[in-house]
């Protein structure tokens, strides 16, 4: 059974080689930065003391202004960042639609990236090739599937990443809403697959600014400000407030 539990979790990013006094002053003036006395380093506190639990069947929207910590939290749940304090427990397979470049070898071709992902999932060579063919057909990349990913446009990168991420059915689905901003023709084809992915997942965590998407897909809203949780409410109560 899939679950996510966070207990007083914090994520910080030390800023090295910051020597300008004016820059230090600007950073320290903000609520998200502090100076570590023991090392004399500027540390940006991206997430601060987050405690929450998400269980099977929940669809959680992360909302808040830019810089609130939504994407940082998604990346922490995806295993990209590690907490410096507190505890994060997760159970279940995880699928992340966050960054199209994440996990992609820019020098390898699209096909090679799909095959490598299949191997990581424990698929046979034949299954990996079938996955690559399916991803190529779905993404519409055509002959570009066999050229290095570094040559792709931003739209092509999103299409490949979307196709790769949706080849599996994760129990925990993490998604940044900008993944919904692909080109119109592709998103028409992607909608059905995305709806299936959301429906099949035991848990959805979605960072979004779009109230219509939140109302359509989510049951709960966590609002963040300055790396902290300021409210955690059912969707109806969130919009009633």
Protein Blocks (a to p, Z undefined) as FASTA:
>chain_A
ZZdddehiacddddehiabfklmmmmmmpmkbccdfklopacddfbghiacdddehiacd
deddehilmmmmmmmmnomaccfedjdddeddddddfbfmgopafkbcfklmmmmmmmmn
opafklmmmmmmmmmmmnonmmmlmgcfklpcfklmmmmmmmmmmmpccfbdcddfklmm
ccfklmmmmmmmmmmmmmmpmbdcdddfbfklmmmmpcbdcddeehiafbdcdfklmmmZ
Z
